[in-house]
């Protein structure tokens, strides 16, 4: 686990898009929505049950200082909203959750030190955290310690890792690449060109794209490497245009995008449709390529958030009650992880990770005789009655494969300005199953 191509010198994949500070699109009209639905703050929150003495320590490992600090706070907020719901609904077997923060600084080296300190000093029963760069050595430490972890790691490096105590809360970046190609197929494009910068974070999407293109009989006519920070990309753009593509698939950082797409337009390729990764939903990205060009030619694909279901409504109410503002996009994934971890403890009648780890799939897998639940309160009540449940998450349906990788659908979207993102169409998870490696 020590041969990592990306360490301190490389930014996290899609930094700005993964850590969008507002993601106002998922929160538009929330006050009106809550008033219209007549939903309460949280099931059972009006009269909090008496809790037992002693709290359950849960680690929250994220970047609270350092260059990627915008990740840590929204992640902690999502976990805190779940902890509030747990306390308001009787706790985990009667005990409230106590959150213990672990500052990884977004760095793999610092993460190892702080994770070891947490394991030595804080008697945690579970962990919710770790992301793009801080996980490589820290996650194996948690697994060796037999601590159940819920992470938000996009890297395909974990797609087929057998870590029995590790569960994801969001889909793999490889699946994002697959979804981009699927949308090209929906649009009947037969020839595509790839414009991906040379960072390992962007290149993780490419294998999934190539595999899906082969299966859908879509020809990849150009895939030139784009070095970071080059003064010109004219040769690479000419290679793309020489392939006569029907569309371009891309992920490049905003600074690079400004140069690449300016040269694309100057070389008479500006009319080609562009399918971008979720990085292209950033305001900085549309500004870099030009707002008029972006609005006319660029669409983006990202993991879909369940913004219509009961789980979303309950999450939003809890978030607004505590923080009085709209949540960051990432908070929903942290909320899901904490909720599932607590439900697994309740189902197991134990906070011992070696015991309740066996119940994570029991409370997330669909099945005959199971009742869908959308919050800790709903699930804990049914479990107390001896019933089986399936938690439906906010960030995804929380359906796991054999490698504990969560699956889910994707959305085709476009940034419309002022923090607003418009959803144009949906890509269901089952449409991608046969296209994966």
ABEGO torsion letter per residue (X at the ends): XABBABBAABBBBGAAAAABAAGAAAABGAAAAAAAAGBBABBGAABBBBBBBEBBBBBBBBBABEAAAAAAAAAAAAAAAAAAAAAAAGEBGGBBBBBBBBBAGGBAAAAAAAAAAAAAAAGBABBBEEBAAAAAAAAAAAAAAGBBBBBBBABAAAAABBBAABBBABBBAAAAAAAAAAAAAAAGBABBBBBBBABAAAAAAAAAAAAAAAAAGBBBABBBBBBBGBABAAAAAAAAAAAGBABBBBBBBAAAAAAAAAAAAAAGAAABBBBBBAAAABAAAAAAAEAAAAAAABBBBBBBBBAABAAAAAAAAAAAAAAGBBBBAAAAAAAAAAAAAAAAAAAAGBABAAAAAAAAAAAABBEBGBBBBABAAAAAAAAAAGBBBBBBBAABAGBBBAAGBBBEBBBBBBBAEGGBBBBABBBBAAAAAAABX
